[in-house]
């Protein structure tokens, strides 16, 4: 959906995020609140290049639309 079309979200963007987790001895997942530098670099590039990626592979544009619908919701 073009940004200026009715029903579109102005400024809607995809932001890739990352956080390191680890498993405890009991198998529970613990969040660290920190990002691995390599994973953070990937997330930053994915965010910066998402528009280009969605042009090259339309499924990423469709995914953005799904995320917008999830934010707006019923």
N, C-alpha and C positions, 0 to 999 in steps of 0.2 A: 504494500500500500504506500503510495507516495506520501511524503511528509505533509503536504498541503491538502490532502484529500480529507473530506468530512470523516470524522470518526478516528482520525489518526492522532497519535500522541506526539506533540511537538517536542523535539529534543530527545525522543526515545532512543536509547542506545543500549547495547549489550556491554556489560562489564564482566570480564572473566576475573575470577578471584581464586585464591588458593590459601590453604592453611595446612600446616603439618599436623597430623594426628599420629598417635601410636597406640598400640594395644598393651594393656596391663597384663600381669601374670594371670589374672582371672579371665582375660579375654575381652574386657571392657574397653571401649574406645575412649581415649583421652585427647582433648584438644589442647594445643599448645598456644594458640593465639599468634603464632609466628609463621612466616612463610619461608620455605626453602628458597634461596636466591635464584636457582635455576628455574624452579616452578614459578616464581614471581616474574621472572623475565618472560617466560612463556605467556603468562596471563596478561602482562602488559602489552606484548606484541599481538596477542589474540584480540585484545580490546582495541588497539590502535588500527589493526588491519581488518576488523570485522566487516566493515562496509565493502571493502575490496573483495573479501572472501565471499560475501553473499552475492556479489555480482558474478564472480567466477563459478560459484556453485549455488544455485538458487535454493537449495535445501536450507542453507543458513539464513536466508531471508525469511523463509517459511518458519524456521525456528524462532526468529525474532518476533514474527507475528504471533506465534503461540505464547511467547513470554509476555507480549503486550496484553493479550487476552487474559492471561493469568493475573496480571496486575490490575486490570480494569475489573475483571470478573463480573459475575451476575449480580 
